Amino acid sequence: MKTYNLHIDAAHGWLAVPTWELTDLGIENNISKFSYQSDCIAYLEQDCDLAKFIKAKGETPAMKEVYDGKVSAIRDFERFSK
C-alpha cells in the first residue's frame, strides 16, 4: 500500500496526492479552494477534501505525518484549480 505524506503545521494539515490520482478517481472537480497545488501535487485540506479522497479510494490510505513547522510553506502555494 502506498504511503502518503500528511503535512501539518501548528494549525492545519494537507495530504500530498499526485493530481493524476484525483483525475483517475474522478474527483478533481470536487476539490475545494482550501486545498493547494504545486507542480503535479495536490495538497488536500484535511477537514473536507481529504475525506472526499478517502471516500473515492474506498479506504483510508497509509499516512506519514510530516511536521512543516509553525506555518507550512504549503500556505504560499497556489490554490487548487481544476
PyMOL commands that set and color helices and strands:
alter all, ss='L'
color gray80, all
select helices_A, chain A and resi 19-25+28-30+49-57+73-76
alter helices_A, ss='H'
color red, helices_A
select strands_A, chain A and resi 3-8+13-18+36-38+41-45+62-67+78-79
alter strands_A, ss='S'
color yellow, strands_A
deselect
rebuild
show_as cartoon
